[in-house]
């Protein structure tokens, strides 16, 4: 099966998924459909994940409240910041003006493949 990557194609496919689960979905307001029912949210997002071959991280699931939020996630319009949702990073951001300039939060990014034992070497640069 071919992975769908084009924005218009993703949007159209998600629209098809919503129509499959919500019979009376209005053509103009389908992205406003609330996903407050956990079963509906599960069904729609499961089909979206299957279609795009891209899982939604658990943290992101909490922020997806409408179909429009899911579309934004799959179109990649959300900000890609590894610090979002990290409690230590949030604390640093809130207390930034009270901290000395040499204190910074350095997020560990798994994709970069930096092993724990090599972090100290990289941070000293």
VENWOZI-V446003 format. One record per residue. N is the residue number from 0. RES is the residue in one small letter. NEAR is the number of other C-alpha atoms within 12 Angstrom. D_CENTER is the distance of its C-alpha to the mean C-alpha in Angstrom with 1 decimal. Layout:
BEGIN
n:N res:RES near:NEAR d_center:D_CENTER
n:N res:RES near:NEAR d_center:D_CENTER
END
This chain:
BEGIN
n:0 res:x near:7 d_center:23.4
n:1 res:x near:9 d_center:21.9
n:2 res:x near:15 d_center:18.2
n:3 res:x near:22 d_center:17.2
n:4 res:x near:18 d_center:15.8
n:5 res:x near:15 d_center:17.6
n:6 res:x near:18 d_center:15.8
n:7 res:x near:15 d_center:18.7
n:8 res:x near:18 d_center:18.9
n:9 res:x near:29 d_center:15.3
n:10 res:x near:29 d_center:15.9
n:11 res:x near:23 d_center:19.3
n:12 res:x near:26 d_center:18.3
n:13 res:x near:37 d_center:15.7
n:14 res:x near:33 d_center:18.7
n:15 res:x near:23 d_center:20.9
n:16 res:x near:32 d_center:18.9
n:17 res:x near:37 d_center:18.9
n:18 res:x near:24 d_center:22.6
n:19 res:x near:18 d_center:23.2
n:20 res:x near:26 d_center:22.0
n:21 res:x near:25 d_center:23.1
n:22 res:x near:14 d_center:26.5
n:23 res:x near:13 d_center:27.2
n:24 res:x near:20 d_center:24.1
n:25 res:x near:14 d_center:25.4
n:26 res:x near:16 d_center:24.9
n:27 res:x near:11 d_center:24.2
n:28 res:x near:16 d_center:22.1
n:29 res:x near:29 d_center:20.0
n:30 res:x near:28 d_center:16.7
n:31 res:x near:21 d_center:18.0
n:32 res:x near:30 d_center:18.3
n:33 res:x near:23 d_center:17.2
n:34 res:x near:28 d_center:15.6
n:35 res:x near:18 d_center:17.6
n:36 res:x near:16 d_center:19.5
n:37 res:x near:17 d_center:17.7
n:38 res:x near:13 d_center:19.6
n:39 res:x near:23 d_center:18.6
n:40 res:x near:29 d_center:14.8
n:41 res:x near:24 d_center:15.3
n:42 res:x near:22 d_center:17.4
n:43 res:x near:35 d_center:15.3
n:44 res:x near:38 d_center:12.0
n:45 res:x near:24 d_center:14.2
n:46 res:x near:27 d_center:15.9
n:47 res:x near:34 d_center:12.9
n:48 res:x near:27 d_center:11.8
n:49 res:x near:23 d_center:15.5
n:50 res:x near:26 d_center:15.9
n:51 res:x near:29 d_center:13.4
n:52 res:x near:18 d_center:13.8
n:53 res:x near:21 d_center:10.1
n:54 res:x near:19 d_center:8.8
n:55 res:x near:26 d_center:5.8
n:56 res:x near:16 d_center:6.2
n:57 res:x near:11 d_center:8.6
n:58 res:x near:14 d_center:7.6
n:59 res:x near:21 d_center:4.5
n:60 res:x near:23 d_center:7.3
n:61 res:x near:17 d_center:9.5
n:62 res:x near:23 d_center:8.1
n:63 res:x near:31 d_center:8.4
n:64 res:x near:26 d_center:12.1
n:65 res:x near:27 d_center:13.3
n:66 res:x near:37 d_center:13.2
n:67 res:x near:28 d_center:12.6
n:68 res:x near:29 d_center:9.2
n:69 res:x near:43 d_center:8.4
n:70 res:x near:35 d_center:10.3
n:71 res:x near:24 d_center:8.6
n:72 res:x near:31 d_center:5.2
n:73 res:x near:35 d_center:7.9
n:74 res:x near:24 d_center:10.0
n:75 res:x near:19 d_center:8.0
n:76 res:x near:14 d_center:9.3
n:77 res:x near:18 d_center:6.8
n:78 res:x near:12 d_center:8.6
n:79 res:x near:12 d_center:8.2
n:80 res:x near:16 d_center:10.2
n:81 res:x near:21 d_center:10.7
n:82 res:x near:21 d_center:12.7
n:83 res:x near:19 d_center:10.2
n:84 res:x near:19 d_center:11.0
n:85 res:x near:17 d_center:13.8
n:86 res:x near:14 d_center:17.0
n:87 res:x near:19 d_center:19.3
n:88 res:x near:21 d_center:17.5
n:89 res:x near:18 d_center:17.4
n:90 res:x near:18 d_center:21.0
n:91 res:x near:22 d_center:21.9
n:92 res:x near:20 d_center:20.3
n:93 res:x near:13 d_center:22.3
n:94 res:x near:16 d_center:25.5
n:95 res:x near:17 d_center:25.4
n:96 res:x near:13 d_center:28.7
n:97 res:x near:13 d_center:30.5
n:98 res:x near:14 d_center:29.8
n:99 res:x near:10 d_center:32.0
n:100 res:x near:11 d_center:30.8
n:101 res:x near:12 d_center:30.8
n:102 res:x near:15 d_center:28.1
n:103 res:x near:20 d_center:24.6
n:104 res:x near:22 d_center:21.4
n:105 res:x near:20 d_center:20.6
n:106 res:x near:22 d_center:17.2
n:107 res:x near:22 d_center:17.6
n:108 res:x near:15 d_center:15.5
n:109 res:x near:11 d_center:16.1
n:110 res:x near:9 d_center:16.0
n:111 res:x near:12 d_center:18.9
n:112 res:x near:11 d_center:20.9
n:113 res:x near:16 d_center:22.7
n:114 res:x near:14 d_center:24.7
n:115 res:x near:14 d_center:25.4
n:116 res:x near:10 d_center:29.0
n:117 res:x near:14 d_center:28.4
n:118 res:x near:18 d_center:26.2
n:119 res:x near:13 d_center:29.3
n:120 res:x near:11 d_center:30.9
n:121 res:x near:13 d_center:28.0
n:122 res:x near:17 d_center:27.7
n:123 res:x near:9 d_center:31.5
n:124 res:x near:7 d_center:31.3
END
